[in-house]
Amino acid sequence: MKELAGNVITSMEVAQMVDKKHYDLLKDIRRYCEQLVEGKIPFNDFFTESTYISENNRTVPCYLVTKKGCEFIATS
């Protein structure tokens, strides 16, 4: 895993690993965050909202994903 504010990777990297479109993974992660909040589990242990600059020089949403987040995605 890359070093980005701790041991996290971007949701773009995770999307490539699980062979999913980034847009679809973002929807899944948002749903996971809602489920974690409902269960009173802090989703920041799994996912942190972030942004990146696209090739078109636009600011685009993404998530930083921890190892726990990767495991959550892999088992969901």
Phi, psi and omega in degrees: 000148178283155175269105176223104181051044183110198181269083180223159170232165182278158178295335176295318179293319179296318180302319177296319182296322183263008177055056181226149174294141182302318180303316180292322178294322177301317178299318179297314182297320178298320178294318178300318180299318178299317180296319180296318179298317178300325179274008180058037177250128181293116183289345179293344173288345184243314188221142175230127178296142180206184176217165173215164178264122182283175177298334179273010179064033176254149174276123187236140180288149172205181176232149167265130188243125178278175176301318177299322178295319178298318178295321178299314180297316183296330183262359181264000000 
